[in-house]
Amino acid sequence: MSEKQKMMSGELYNPLNKSLVEARHACRLLLKELNNTCQTQPKARADILKKLFGQTGKRLYIESDFRCDYGFNIKVGENFFANFNCVILDAAQVTIGRDCMLAPQVGIYTATHPLDPQQRARGAEFARPVTLGDNCWVGGMAVINPGVTLGNNVVVASGAVVTKSFGDNVVIGGNPARVMKVIEPGS
């Protein structure tokens, strides 16, 4: 099994593997192009994102600076928006539904490290996918940790640290995040 296959399947992998380093380098080149393209050129920016991401809707917009590891593991639905300085570490699949918004400095992390200090010292990593349902809004400086799934219509309060999954129609916040309010759709 290749290191990329190990990474994609959630097993321990070596991030310094040549093919993974090359994939991150190719991603950095596209990110440099994106981050150096003026916000007054939304079509050019969207075209770069469509090359970078594994899947997009027709309408998407991300403010600079944006950072990710690979890009090809990110899938966003129609009408996606991310504000300034967002980071998506996409060693595993990151799936974001339609009509989702990320506020400034949101971090979505799939990459993680073993608890065992010897494995960690050898540089081993593993990754867990992250999924956000439709109509999610993630507040500024919130962090979504590896393996988290959020349902539809979830609002994540600013500064929240989301360490576990939540279902539909809730406002979550705090560290660790917990349900602060249930959303009654249409009310």
Secondary structure as GFF3:
##gff-version 3
##sequence-region A 1 187
A	DSSP	alpha_helix	3	8	.	.	.	ID=ss1
A	DSSP	alpha_helix	18	35	.	.	.	ID=ss2
A	DSSP	alpha_helix	42	52	.	.	.	ID=ss3
A	DSSP	beta_strand	60	62	.	.	.	ID=ss4
A	DSSP	beta_strand	66	68	.	.	.	ID=ss5
A	DSSP	beta_strand	74	76	.	.	.	ID=ss6
A	DSSP	beta_strand	80	82	.	.	.	ID=ss7
A	DSSP	beta_strand	86	89	.	.	.	ID=ss8
A	DSSP	beta_strand	94	96	.	.	.	ID=ss9
A	DSSP	beta_strand	101	102	.	.	.	ID=ss10
A	DSSP	beta_strand	107	109	.	.	.	ID=ss11
A	DSSP	beta_strand	111	112	.	.	.	ID=ss12
A	DSSP	alpha_helix	117	121	.	.	.	ID=ss13
A	DSSP	beta_strand	126	127	.	.	.	ID=ss14
A	DSSP	beta_strand	130	132	.	.	.	ID=ss15
A	DSSP	beta_strand	137	138	.	.	.	ID=ss16
A	DSSP	beta_strand	143	144	.	.	.	ID=ss17
A	DSSP	beta_strand	149	150	.	.	.	ID=ss18
A	DSSP	beta_strand	155	156	.	.	.	ID=ss19
A	DSSP	beta_strand	161	162	.	.	.	ID=ss20
A	DSSP	beta_strand	170	174	.	.	.	ID=ss21
A	DSSP	beta_strand	177	182	.	.	.	ID=ss22
###
